Amino acid sequence: MNIPELPVLSTKLYIPQPRTRLVARPRLIERLKAGMDRKLTLISASAGFGKTTLLSEWAADCERPVAWVSLDERDKDSLRLLTLLVAALQTIEQHFGEAVMRAIQSQPLPEAESMLTMLLNEISTMPFEFVLVLDDYHAVGDRQIDHIIAFLVEHLPPQMHLVIATRENPQLSLSRLRAGGHLTELRDTDLRFTAGEAAEFLNQVMGLHLSAEDIDALDHRTEGWIAGLQLAALSMQGRNDIPAFIRSFAGDNRYIVDYLVEEVLQRQPADVRNFLLQTSILDRLHGPLCDAVTGQNEGAARLQSLEQGSFFIVPLDDRRQWYRYHHLFGEVLSIHLRTDQPDLIPELHRRASEWYGRHGSYAEAIGHALAAEDFPRAADLIEQAWAAMRRSRQETAVLGWIQALPKEIIRHRPVLSVEYAWALLAVGQVEGAEERLRDAERWLENSSLDRTPETSATDMCYVDEEEFRRLPGTIAGYRAAYAQAMGDIPAAITYSKRVLELVPADDHLRRGAAAALLGLAAWTSGDLREAYRMFSEGMANVRRAGNISDAIGGSIALADINIALGRLRQAMDIFQNGLLLAAEMGTPEMRGTADMYVGMSELSREQGDLDAAMQHLHRSQELGEQMGLPQYPYRWRVAMARIRQSQGDLDGAFELLQEAEQRYVGDFFPNVRPVSALKARVWLALNRWSEAAEWVHEQGLSTSDDLHYLREFEHITLARVLLHRHPSNLAHFQETLGFLERLSQAAADSGRTGSQIEILILQALAHHSQGDMSSALASLERALTLAEPERYVRMFADEGQPMAALLETAWNGGICPNYVRLLLLSFGKEGSGSAAKKAVGEPLSERERDVLRLLKTDLSGPEIARELHVSLNTLRTHTKNIYDKLEVNNRRAAVRRAEELDDL
């Protein structure tokens, strides 16, 4: 038989078709239509009140496109729910949510709220109005899911109307939605059959011929409860004593259900009754699957017969190949199965697991194996599913499966133990990973690698021979990541090198990850040249492995290392090339692009182009946090704070730094510019010296400290505090100068040019404050010589009037005249008027005028390069020539200057 692909997802998106024999409910349909202009329609009623049936009837004639999700308990995971929402919306707009899906599949995973914001932003661009239905919401209702849906409702764009059908109220702010006129509600009392509807249902739909008296009695007994009426009708078919039957039952819904299901089941032939009971273990029903579970051979025909007989069965696709039982009916069947055939239940689950396993549906296969308590089989399946689950970022689901296994099963499976360790690391449970790795290592120590898979309860077990043979390299890689996360740099280096020894040359991803970890270790130690070399090698391998998203994310670290090395232009090249790579891959909004724009903003600010810096931050903000890495919220606020500081808004800068400090999350990158040190610098600018001094005390900083790269920025900040604190105390002044000299030598020895320039600037200002102009100009000239090739501006300009005065002296002395003139322009009125007004000598070429005309637009550098059909490097050469000829330092200034000279 040709078995169709399991529609595990598509059946959940199927809009149930209205039954041909249906009681029309125009009063309820009108209420649903009237609520379309509100945000939310909530249909909250007990089981069996026809919620899904009503919605399917309404959806069939709805004027707007309808997207539908049928939820179940497996959808409680926020990642799975977001995937379902995107998939549902793609049924009405094919390419909707592609960027969200890329974010879901990225590493590391953004917060759910960030991805939801991205989803809402895309919904707001939809050119038409539509409806999203979440059916059976009670199956997933917990705090995490309720928070997601509450956020969705609160920020719902006007294009979308949300419908929730549930047995119990979701934890949303319903009272606030009612007060705001945003909520339409249908409850049990609304959904009950009226006497007329009950009569139509019993006599026309169910084919009975009841008297008005019998209908009234039955309606009274069931209180209009639709499921009760349907069960009663099934029980009455073929009876002669209907009035007596109606009089024979009474009580609440549960009593009626038990009674009527008992009646229905007892009146079925044995083969039908067994089919109903045994297939109640299944969430979804498919003919061949039912045959495998029951051992019968007519599953497909049986399902069609049940549907035709109105037997509480719901089709899940148009071809009538997949069904499910009505939830209430299925629950009662399960209860009877546990009562009548309890010993058969594990075997039924085992059969279902085997069928799903043969058809590659591992999630269902594992679920049934666990339900059968066939833990060895479940463990085998988890190992087989691991690679796919890891690629799709479903470590949380894997973790739940593994934790459902007995510890003894896990302990005898080294491959599973290692997978367990990575799942723990992926969800942030770092400490638990160590024990799992040790379990696997003990098997490797005590066993030969030439074993074959075994399944004994006492011996080592594994499924994939190749995965087992790769375990030493895999364990070494996970240990390196574990050590890096714990801050144990020597161990991270040791394990990373071991990976390179163990992993074959063609395993680009693992070798790339190991090389990148070595680069991070070197970065943390302050050896930036080695850090750049190793991290570059790592990212090249990652890219060869096809993991472009990871390569783009890694380019942010490469740019940061270049900035510390004083290579601003190269850092900008890395960011722009990363954006070009993302565009070439057809995914210009790939994860990490938001961080690249933040990095470009920092570079533009440093090179004196505050307008461009703001533009980059705004572009980053448009992309949103979902397109950023975990540190994006922190980095964005720091970048904006530094712009505010350059603009003179010190209070605004400090407020942003406060926010950044709260949003900081640690990662594998070293934190070499702590927010607390940035705040101390703002305190100094605000003349709040006591608070800056208190920061020094809290950090335990001293001029006698041993120097380490991780504290270099803090030590430079310490020198700033000391220079402000003891400007006239010669002994303290000399001590601070000696400290600065130590810092300068350490930075120079390791090639940290960015730090070296700042230290030389501080030395120049310190000498200038003491009237030692010769020493001041000597330090300044060294700083200018290092800074000029990379066009540093704010490093000098942010020092304020003392630096402006020192630069004027340098200008008059002929020190780096072209560069000093450029720097003086950044001080505005505080700079040299004659320098600012100096006429341009060499005219612009025609090609440079072409570039300049495009610089006047909002196009980015890569976009201008594509427009002119030149490389990015060629464009930068033209741009540098334009800046030099016009004696400016940013594109807007270049445009203004060219307009003044009528050279456009």
C-alpha positions in Angstrom: 0.0 0.0 0.0 1.2 3.5 -0.8 1.4 5.2 2.6 1.2 9.0 2.4 3.7 11.1 4.2 2.6 11.7 7.8 0.9 15.2 7.9 1.9 15.8 11.5 1.9 19.5 10.9 -0.5 20.0 8.0 -3.4 18.2 9.8 -3.0 20.7 12.6 -3.6 23.5 10.1 -6.6 21.9 8.5 -9.9 23.8 8.9 -12.6 21.2 9.7 -15.2 21.1 7.0 -18.8 21.7 8.1 -20.9 18.5 8.2 -23.4 18.1 5.5 -26.0 17.3 8.1 -25.7 20.3 10.4 -28.0 22.4 12.6 -27.7 25.9 11.3 -26.9 28.5 14.0 -27.4 31.9 12.5 -27.7 33.7 15.8 -24.2 32.6 16.8 -22.7 33.2 13.3 -24.0 36.8 13.5 -22.3 37.3 16.8 -19.0 36.0 15.4 -19.4 38.3 12.4 -20.2 41.3 14.7 -17.0 40.7 16.7 -14.6 40.9 13.7 -13.7 44.5 14.4 -12.5 43.7 17.8 -9.1 42.1 18.7 -10.3 38.8 20.2 -13.2 36.4 20.0 -13.1 33.9 22.9 -15.3 30.8 22.8 -14.9 29.2 26.2 -17.2 26.3 27.0 -17.0 22.8 28.4 -16.4 19.8 26.3 -19.1 18.8 23.9 -20.7 22.2 23.3 -19.8 22.3 19.6 -17.1 25.0 19.7 -15.1 23.5 16.7 -18.2 22.7 14.7 -19.5 26.3 15.1 -16.2 27.8 14.1 -15.9 25.5 11.0 -19.3 26.6 9.9 -18.4 30.3 10.4 -15.0 29.9 8.7 -16.6 28.3 5.6 -18.5 31.6 4.8 -16.1 34.1 6.4 -15.3 37.1 4.2 -11.7 37.1 5.4 -9.1 34.4 4.8 -8.9 32.1 7.8 -5.7 30.5 9.2 -6.4 27.6 11.7 -4.3 25.8 14.3 -5.6 22.8 16.2 -3.5 22.6 19.4 -2.6 19.7 21.6 -0.4 19.1 24.6 2.8 18.7 22.5 2.4 22.4 21.5 3.2 23.8 25.0 6.7 24.6 23.9 6.9 28.3 22.9 9.2 27.5 19.9 6.8 24.9 18.6 3.8 27.3 19.0 5.6 30.0 17.1 6.4 27.6 14.3 2.7 26.6 14.1 1.6 30.2 14.0 3.9 30.9 11.1 2.9 27.7 9.3 -0.8 28.6 9.7 -0.3 32.1 8.3 1.6 30.6 5.4 -1.6 28.8 4.4 -3.0 32.3 3.5 0.2 34.0 2.5 2.8 31.6 1.1 6.0 33.4 2.0 4.9 34.8 5.3 7.3 34.5 8.3 10.3 33.3 6.4 12.6 35.6 8.5 10.9 34.4 11.7 11.6 30.8 10.7 15.2 31.6 10.1 15.4 33.1 13.6 13.8 30.0 15.1 16.5 27.9 13.4 19.4 30.2 14.4 21.9 29.7 17.1 21.6 31.0 19.7 17.8 31.2 19.8 16.3 34.7 20.3 13.8 35.2 23.1 10.2 34.2 22.2 9.0 37.8 22.7 11.6 39.1 20.2 10.5 36.6 17.6 6.9 37.4 18.3 7.6 41.1 17.7 9.1 40.2 14.4 6.0 38.2 13.6 3.7 41.2 14.5 5.8 43.6 12.5 5.3 41.4 9.4 1.6 41.0 10.1 1.3 44.8 10.2 2.5 44.9 6.5 -0.1 42.5 5.3 -2.2 44.1 2.6 -5.5 42.4 3.7 -7.4 41.5 6.8 -7.5 37.9 8.1 -8.5 35.6 11.0 -6.3 33.3 13.0 -8.1 30.5 15.0 -6.5 28.7 17.9 -8.6 25.7 18.6 -8.4 23.6 21.8 -6.2 26.2 23.5 -6.8 24.6 26.8 -4.4 21.8 25.8 -1.4 24.2 25.8 -2.5 26.8 28.4 0.3 27.4 30.8 2.1 30.6 32.0 4.7 30.7 29.2 2.1 30.2 26.4 -0.4 32.6 28.0 2.3 35.2 28.2 3.0 34.8 24.4 -0.7 35.0 23.5 -1.2 38.0 25.9 1.7 39.8 24.1 0.2 38.9 20.7 -3.3 40.3 21.7 -1.9 43.4 23.3 0.1 44.4 20.2 -2.2 42.8 17.6 -2.1 44.8 14.3 -5.5 45.8 12.8 -5.1 43.4 9.9 -5.6 40.4 12.2 -8.5 39.1 14.3 -7.7 36.3 16.8 -10.2 33.6 17.8 -9.5 31.3 20.7 -11.6 28.2 21.4 -11.0 26.6 24.8 -12.6 24.6 27.6 -11.2 27.0 30.2 -10.4 30.7 30.4 -6.9 31.6 29.2 -4.8 33.6 31.6 -5.3 36.9 29.7 -6.4 40.3 30.9 -10.0 39.6 29.9 -11.5 42.3 32.1 -9.3 44.9 30.5 -10.2 43.6 27.0 -13.9 43.8 27.9 -13.5 47.4 29.3 -11.7 48.4 26.1 -14.3 47.0 23.8 -11.8 44.5 22.3 -13.5 41.2 23.3 -16.3 39.1 22.0 -17.3 36.1 24.2 -19.4 33.0 23.7 -19.9 30.7 26.7 -21.8 27.5 27.6 -25.1 29.3 27.9 -24.7 30.8 24.4 -23.7 27.5 22.8 -26.5 25.3 24.3 -29.1 24.0 21.8 -32.4 25.8 22.1 -35.5 23.6 22.1 -35.9 24.2 18.3 -32.3 23.4 17.6 -32.5 20.2 19.7 -35.6 19.1 17.8 -33.9 19.7 14.4 -30.7 17.9 15.5 -32.5 14.8 16.9 -35.1 14.3 14.2 -33.4 15.6 11.1 -29.7 15.2 11.6 -29.8 12.0 13.7 -32.8 10.6 11.9 -35.0 9.9 14.9 -38.7 10.5 15.1 -39.2 11.8 18.6 -42.3 13.5 19.9 -42.2 17.0 21.1 -42.7 15.7 24.7 -39.7 13.4 24.3 -37.5 16.1 22.8 -38.4 18.5 25.7 -37.6 15.9 28.2 -34.3 15.0 26.6 -33.4 18.7 26.2 -34.2 19.2 29.8 -32.1 16.3 30.9 -29.1 17.4 28.9 -29.6 21.1 29.4 -29.0 21.7 25.7 -25.6 20.0 25.9 -24.8 18.9 22.3 -22.5 16.0 23.1 -25.1 14.6 25.5 -27.8 14.8 22.9 -25.6 13.1 20.3 -24.7 10.3 22.6 -28.4 9.9 23.6 -29.3 9.8 19.9 -26.8 7.1 19.2 -28.0 5.1 22.1 -31.7 5.3 21.0 -31.1 4.1 17.5 -33.0 0.8 17.0 -34.8 1.0 20.4 -38.5 0.6 20.8 -38.8 1.9 24.4 -37.5 5.5 23.8 -39.7 7.2 26.4 -38.5 4.8 29.1 -34.9 5.2 28.0 -35.2 9.0 28.3 -36.6 8.7 31.8 -33.8 6.3 32.8 -30.9 8.7 33.0 -30.4 12.0 34.9 -27.6 13.9 36.5 -24.6 16.0 35.5 -22.7 15.8 32.3 -20.1 13.3 33.5 -22.7 10.9 34.7 -24.5 11.3 31.3 -21.3 10.7 29.4 -20.4 7.6 31.4 -23.9 6.2 31.0 -24.3 7.0 27.3 -20.9 5.9 26.2 -21.5 2.7 28.1 -24.7 2.3 26.2 -23.0 3.2 22.9 -20.1 0.8 23.4 -22.2 -2.1 24.6 -24.5 -1.8 21.6 -21.5 -2.1 19.1 -20.2 -5.4 17.7 -17.2 -6.7 19.5 -14.8 -5.9 16.6 -16.0 -2.3 16.5 -15.9 -1.9 20.3 -12.3 -3.2 20.4 -11.4 -0.9 17.5 -12.7 2.1 19.4 -11.0 1.2 22.7 -7.6 0.2 21.3 -7.3 3.2 18.9 -8.1 5.6 21.8 -4.3 5.6 22.6 -3.8 7.6 19.3 -3.9 11.3 19.0 -4.5 11.0 15.3 -6.1 8.1 13.4 -5.0 6.8 10.0 -6.2 3.5 8.5 -2.8 1.7 8.2 -1.8 3.0 11.7 -5.0 1.7 13.2 -4.4 -1.6 11.5 -0.9 -1.8 13.0 -2.3 -1.0 16.5 -5.3 -3.3 16.4 -4.1 -6.1 14.3 -7.1 -5.7 12.1 -7.1 -5.0 8.3 -9.9 -2.6 7.6 -8.9 0.5 9.5 -9.5 3.0 6.7 -13.0 1.6 6.0 -13.8 1.5 9.7 -12.9 5.2 10.1 -15.0 6.2 7.1 -17.9 4.2 8.5 -17.6 5.8 11.9 -17.6 9.3 10.3 -20.7 8.5 8.3 -22.4 7.2 11.5 -21.7 10.5 13.4 -19.5 8.6 15.8 -17.6 11.6 17.4 -14.8 11.4 14.8 -13.3 14.5 13.2 -11.6 14.5 9.8 -8.2 16.2 9.7 -7.7 16.5 6.0 -9.7 16.9 2.8 -8.9 13.4 1.6 -10.3 11.8 4.7 -7.1 9.9 5.5 -6.5 11.3 8.9 -9.0 11.7 11.8 -9.2 12.2 15.5 -11.8 11.3 18.1 -13.8 14.1 19.7 -11.8 14.9 22.7 -14.5 14.0 25.2 -15.3 10.8 23.5 -11.6 9.8 23.3 -11.1 10.5 27.0 -14.0 8.2 27.9 -12.7 5.5 25.6 -9.3 5.7 27.3 -11.0 5.3 30.7 -12.8 2.2 29.5 -9.7 0.8 27.9 -7.8 1.1 31.2 -10.7 -0.7 32.9 -11.4 -3.4 30.4 -7.9 -4.2 28.8 -5.2 -2.7 31.1 -2.6 -5.3 30.2 -2.9 -4.6 26.5 -2.1 -0.9 26.7 1.7 -1.2 26.7 1.5 -3.5 23.7 -0.8 -1.0 21.8 1.7 1.8 22.4 4.6 -0.4 21.3 2.8 -1.2 18.1 2.1 2.5 17.5 5.7 3.4 18.2 6.9 0.8 15.7 4.6 2.1 13.0 5.6 5.7 13.5 9.3 4.7 13.7 9.1 2.9 10.3 7.6 6.1 8.8 10.2 8.4 10.2 8.0 10.2 12.7 10.3 10.1 15.6 8.5 12.4 18.0 5.3 10.2 17.9 7.4 7.0 18.0 9.3 8.2 21.1 6.1 9.4 22.8 4.5 6.0 22.4 7.6 4.1 23.4 7.7 6.1 26.6 4.0 5.5 27.2 4.7 1.8 26.7 7.6 2.1 29.2 9.7 0.4 26.5 12.7 2.5 27.6 15.4 0.8 25.6 13.4 1.4 22.4 12.7 5.0 23.4 16.5 5.5 24.0 17.3 4.1 20.6 14.8 6.4 18.9 16.1 9.4 20.7 19.6 8.7 19.5 18.3 8.3 16.0 16.3 11.6 16.2 19.1 13.6 17.8 20.7 15.1 14.7 17.5 16.3 13.2 16.2 17.7 16.5 19.5 19.5 17.1 19.3 21.1 13.7 15.8 22.3 14.3 16.7 23.7 17.8 14.4 21.3 19.7 16.8 20.6 22.5 14.0 21.3 25.0 11.9 18.4 23.6 14.9 16.1 23.6 15.7 17.0 27.2 12.1 16.1 28.2 12.4 12.7 26.5 15.7 11.9 28.1 14.6 12.9 31.5 11.7 10.6 31.2 14.1 7.6 30.9 15.3 5.7 34.0 18.8 6.9 35.0 20.2 3.4 34.6 19.2 3.4 30.9 21.0 6.7 30.3 24.0 5.7 32.3 24.7 2.7 30.0 24.5 4.8 26.8 27.5 7.0 26.2 26.1 8.6 23.0 22.8 9.4 24.7 24.7 10.8 27.7 26.7 13.2 25.5 23.5 14.3 23.7 22.0 14.8 27.2 25.0 17.0 28.1 24.6 19.2 25.0 20.8 19.6 25.6 21.6 20.8 29.1 24.2 23.2 27.8 21.8 24.5 25.2 19.1 25.4 27.7 21.6 26.9 30.2 21.8 24.1 32.7 25.6 24.2 32.6 26.4 22.4 35.8 24.3 19.3 35.0 26.3 18.8 31.8 29.5 17.8 33.6 28.1 14.6 35.1 26.7 13.4 31.8 30.0 13.9 30.1 31.8 12.0 32.8 29.3 9.1 32.3 30.3 8.9 28.7 34.0 9.2 29.4 33.9 6.3 31.8 32.6 4.0 29.1 35.3 5.1 26.7 37.9 4.5 29.4 36.7 1.0 30.1 35.7 -0.1 26.7 37.3 -0.7 23.3 36.2 1.5 20.4 36.0 -1.6 18.2 32.8 -2.8 19.9 29.5 -3.3 18.1 26.2 -2.0 19.3 24.6 -4.0 22.2 21.3 -3.7 23.9 22.0 -5.5 27.1 20.7 -4.0 30.4 24.2 -4.2 31.9 26.4 -3.4 28.9 27.2 -0.3 27.0 24.6 0.5 24.3 24.5 2.7 21.3 22.7 2.9 18.0 24.9 4.8 15.5 28.3 3.2 15.1 29.8 6.3 13.4 28.4 8.6 16.1 30.0 6.3 18.7 33.4 6.4 17.0 33.2 10.2 16.9 32.5 10.4 20.7 36.1 11.4 21.8 36.1 14.5 19.5 32.5 15.3 20.4 33.1 15.1 24.1 36.3 17.2 23.7 34.3 19.9 21.9 31.5 19.9 24.5 34.1 20.1 27.3 35.7 23.1 25.6 32.4 24.8 25.4 31.6 23.9 29.0 35.0 25.2 30.1 34.5 28.5 28.2 31.1 28.9 29.8 32.6 28.4 33.2 35.5 30.8 32.5 38.2 28.1 32.7 40.3 29.4 29.8 43.2 26.9 30.1 40.8 24.0 30.0 39.0 25.5 27.0 42.3 25.7 25.2 43.3 22.2 26.1 40.0 20.6 25.0 39.8 22.7 21.8 43.3 21.5 20.8 42.2 18.0 21.5 39.3 18.4 19.1 41.7 19.5 16.3 43.8 16.3 17.0 40.8 14.0 17.0 38.4 15.3 14.3 39.1 14.6 10.7 40.1 17.4 8.3 36.8 17.3 6.4 34.7 17.9 9.6 34.7 21.6 9.0 32.0 22.5 11.6 33.7 20.9 14.5 37.2 22.0 13.5 35.8 25.5 13.0 34.1 25.6 16.4 37.4 24.4 18.1 39.5 27.0 16.3 37.0 29.7 17.2 37.2 28.7 20.8 40.9 29.0 20.7 40.5 32.4 19.2 38.2 33.4 22.1 40.7 32.1 24.6 43.5 34.2 23.0 41.2 37.2 23.0 40.5 36.8 26.7 44.2 36.6 27.3 44.9 39.8 25.4 46.8 38.1 22.5 44.7 39.8 19.8 46.8 38.9 16.8 46.5 35.2 17.7 42.9 35.7 18.5 42.2 37.2 15.1 44.2 34.4 13.3 42.4 31.5 15.1 38.9 33.0 15.0 39.3 33.8 11.3 40.3 30.2 10.7 37.4 29.0 12.7 34.9 31.1 10.8 36.3 30.1 7.5 35.7 26.4 8.4 32.2 27.2 9.7 31.4 28.8 6.4 32.8 25.8 4.5 30.4 23.7 6.5 27.6 25.8 5.1 26.7 27.4 8.4 26.5 30.9 7.0 24.4 32.3 9.8 27.1 31.2 12.4 29.8 32.7 10.1 28.0 36.0 10.0 27.5 36.0 13.8 31.2 35.3 14.2 32.2 38.2 12.1 31.0 40.5 14.9 33.8 39.0 17.1 36.3 39.5 14.3 35.3 43.1 14.0 35.6 43.7 17.7 39.1 42.2 17.7 40.1 44.5 14.9 38.8 47.5 16.7 40.9 46.6 19.7 43.9 46.3 17.3 43.1 49.8 16.1 42.0 48.6 12.6 38.8 50.6 12.3 38.7 50.4 8.5 39.2 46.6 8.5 36.4 46.3 11.1 34.1 48.3 8.9 35.0 46.0 6.0 34.0 43.0 8.0 30.6 44.4 8.9 29.9 45.5 5.4 31.1 42.3 3.8 28.9 40.4 6.3 25.9 42.3 5.2 26.8 41.7 1.5 27.1 38.0 2.3 23.7 37.9 3.9 22.2 39.7 0.9 23.9 37.3 -1.5 22.4 34.4 0.4 19.0 35.9 -0.2 18.6 36.6 3.6 19.5 40.2 4.2 17.9 40.0 7.6 19.8 37.1 8.9 20.4 36.7 12.6 23.3 39.0 13.7 22.7 41.7 11.1 21.2 44.0 13.7 24.5 43.7 15.7 26.5 44.5 12.6 24.6 47.8 12.2 25.4 48.5 15.9 29.0 47.9 15.2 29.0 50.1 12.1 27.4 52.8 14.3 30.2 52.6 16.8 32.8 52.9 14.0 31.0 55.8 12.3 30.8 57.6 15.7 34.5 57.1 16.3 35.3 58.5 12.9 33.2 61.6 13.6 30.1 60.9 11.5 27.4 61.1 14.2 24.6 61.3 11.5 25.7 58.0 10.0 26.1 56.5 13.5 22.5 57.4 14.2 21.3 56.0 10.9 23.0 52.7 11.5 21.3 52.4 15.0 17.9 53.3 13.5 18.4 50.6 10.9 19.4 48.2 13.6 16.3 49.1 15.5 14.1 48.5 12.5 15.4 45.0 12.2 14.6 44.4 15.8 16.0 42.3 18.6 15.0 39.1 16.9 17.7 39.8 14.3 20.3 40.3 17.0 22.4 38.0 19.1 21.8 37.7 22.8 23.9 40.8 23.7 22.2 43.0 21.1 19.9 44.9 23.6 23.0 45.7 25.7 25.2 46.6 22.7 22.6 48.9 21.2 22.1 50.9 24.4 25.9 51.3 24.9 26.3 52.5 21.3 23.4 55.0 21.7 24.8 56.1 25.1 28.2 56.9 23.5 26.5 59.0 20.8 24.6 60.9 23.5 27.8 61.5 25.3 29.4 62.8 22.1 26.4 65.1 21.6 26.8 66.5 25.2 23.7 64.7 26.6 25.5 63.2 29.6 22.3 62.5 31.6 20.8 60.7 28.6 24.0 58.7 28.2 24.0 57.7 31.8 20.4 56.6 31.7 21.1 54.4 28.7 24.1 52.8 30.4 21.9 52.0 33.4 19.5 50.2 31.0 22.4 48.5 29.3 23.7 47.2 32.6 20.4 45.5 33.3 20.2 43.9 29.9 23.8 42.5 29.9 24.0 38.7 29.4 27.3 36.9 29.4 28.4 34.9 26.5 31.6 33.4 25.2 33.1 36.8 24.3 35.2 38.5 26.9 33.6 41.5 28.6 36.5 43.9 28.1 34.5 47.1 28.4 32.3 46.7 31.5 29.3 49.0 31.7 30.3 50.0 35.2 33.5 51.6 33.9 31.6 53.4 31.1 29.3 54.8 33.9 32.4 55.9 35.9 33.6 57.9 32.8 30.2 59.7 32.5 30.4 60.5 36.3 33.7 62.1 35.7 32.2 64.2 32.8 29.4 65.2 35.1 31.9 66.2 37.8 30.5 63.5 40.1 33.9 62.5 41.3 32.9 60.9 44.6 30.7 58.3 42.7 33.6 57.6 40.3 35.9 57.2 43.3 33.4 54.8 44.9 33.4 52.7 41.8 37.2 52.4 42.0 36.9 51.2 45.6 34.2 48.7 44.7 36.3 47.2 41.9 39.4 47.0 44.1 41.5 48.8 41.5 45.0 50.1 42.2 48.0 51.4 40.3 50.0 48.5 41.7 47.7 45.9 40.1 49.2 43.3 37.8 48.1 44.2 34.3 45.7 42.0 32.4 43.8 42.7 29.2 40.4 41.9 30.8 40.9 44.8 33.1 42.7 47.2 30.8 39.7 49.3 30.1 39.0 49.6 33.9 42.6 50.5 34.6 42.5 53.2 32.0 39.4 54.5 33.6 41.2 54.3 37.0 43.9 56.6 35.6 41.2 59.1 34.5 39.7 59.1 38.0 43.2 59.6 39.6 44.0 62.5 37.2 40.8 64.2 38.1 41.2 63.5 41.8 44.8 64.6 42.3 45.6 67.2 39.7 47.9 69.2 41.9 49.5 66.4 44.0 52.8 65.8 42.4 53.5 62.5 44.0 50.1 61.1 43.0 50.5 62.6 39.6 53.9 60.9 39.0 52.4 57.6 40.3 49.6 57.9 37.8 51.9 58.8 34.9 54.0 55.7 35.8 50.9 53.6 35.8 49.9 55.0 32.4 53.4 54.2 31.0 53.0 50.6 32.2 49.6 50.4 30.5 51.0 51.9 27.3 53.8 49.4 27.1 51.5 46.4 27.7 49.1 47.6 25.0 52.0 48.3 22.6 53.6 44.9 23.2 50.3 43.1 22.3 49.4 45.4 19.4 46.3 46.8 21.1 46.6 50.1 19.2 43.1 51.3 20.3 44.1 51.3 23.9 47.5 52.7 23.2 46.0 55.8 21.5 43.7 56.5 24.4 46.6 56.1 26.9 48.8 58.4 24.9 46.0 61.0 24.8 45.7 60.8 28.6 49.4 61.2 29.0 49.4 64.3 26.7 46.5 65.9 28.6 48.2 65.1 31.9 51.5 66.8 30.9 49.5 69.7 29.4 47.7 70.2 32.7 51.1 70.6 34.5 52.4 73.0 31.9 54.8 70.5 30.4 54.0 71.4 26.7 57.0 69.5 25.3 56.1 66.2 26.9 52.4 66.9 26.0 53.1 67.4 22.4 55.4 64.4 22.2 52.7 62.1 23.5 50.1 63.8 21.3 52.2 63.3 18.2 52.6 59.6 18.9 48.9 59.3 19.4 48.2 61.2 16.2 50.6 59.1 14.2 48.9 55.9 15.3 45.4 57.3 14.9 45.6 59.1 11.5 45.6 56.0 9.2 42.3 54.9 10.7 40.8 58.4 11.0 40.0 58.4 14.8 38.0 61.5 15.7 35.9 61.0 18.8 38.9 59.6 20.8 40.2 63.1 20.7 37.0 65.2 20.4 35.4 63.7 23.4 38.2 65.0 25.6 36.7 68.5 25.2 38.3 71.9 25.4 41.6 70.8 26.8 42.2 68.7 23.8 41.0 71.4 21.4 43.6 73.8 22.9 46.4 71.2 22.7 45.5 70.5 19.0 45.6 74.2 18.2 49.1 74.2 19.6 50.0 71.1 17.5 48.5 72.8 14.4 50.6 75.9 15.0 53.7 73.7 15.4 53.0 71.8 12.1 52.4 68.4 13.7 50.3 66.2 11.4 48.7 69.3 9.9 46.1 67.7 7.6 44.9 65.3 10.3 44.9 67.9 13.1 42.9 70.2 10.8 40.3 67.5 10.4 40.2 67.0 14.1 39.7 70.7 14.8 36.7 70.7 12.6 35.0 68.3 14.9 35.1 70.9 17.7 33.0 73.3 15.8 33.3 76.8 17.2 36.0 75.6 19.6 38.3 74.7 16.6 40.4 76.7 14.2 38.2 78.9 12.0 41.0 79.4 9.5 41.4 75.6 9.2 37.7 75.1 8.7 37.5 77.6 5.9 40.6 76.6 4.1 39.9 76.4 0.3 40.0 73.0 -1.4 43.0 72.5 -3.7 42.7 69.5 -6.0 39.3 69.2 -7.7 37.1 66.1 -7.6 37.2 63.7 -10.5 34.1 62.8 -12.4 34.0 59.4 -10.8 34.3 61.0 -7.3 31.4 63.3 -8.2 29.4 60.2 -9.1 30.2 58.8 -5.7 29.4 62.1 -4.0 26.0 62.3 -5.6 25.1 58.9 -4.2 26.6 59.8 -0.8 23.8 62.4 -0.8 21.2 59.6 -0.8 20.2 57.2 1.9 22.0 54.3 0.2 24.4 52.3 2.3 28.0 51.7 1.3 27.4 48.2 -0.2 24.3 49.6 -2.0 26.4 52.4 -3.6 29.0 50.0 -4.7 26.4 47.8 -6.4 24.9 50.9 -8.0 28.3 52.0 -9.5 29.3 48.4 -10.3 32.5 48.7 -8.3 33.9 46.7 -5.4 33.5 47.9 -1.8 37.3 48.5 -1.6 37.2 50.7 -4.7 34.3 52.7 -3.3 36.2 53.2 0.0 39.2 54.6 -2.0 37.0 57.1 -3.8 35.3 58.1 -0.5 38.7 58.6 1.2 39.9 60.8 -1.6 36.7 62.8 -1.5 37.1 63.4 2.3 40.7 64.3 1.9 40.1 66.8 -0.9 37.1 68.4 0.8 38.8 68.2 4.2 35.9 66.6 6.0 35.4 63.4 7.9 31.9 62.1 7.1 29.5 61.9 4.1 27.1 64.5 5.2 29.9 67.0 5.8 31.3 66.1 2.4 27.9 66.8 0.7 27.5 70.1 2.5 31.1 71.2 1.6 30.6 70.2 -2.0 27.3 72.2 -2.2 29.1 75.2 -0.7 31.7 74.9 -3.5 29.0 74.2 -6.1 30.9 70.9 -6.9 27.9 68.6 -7.2 
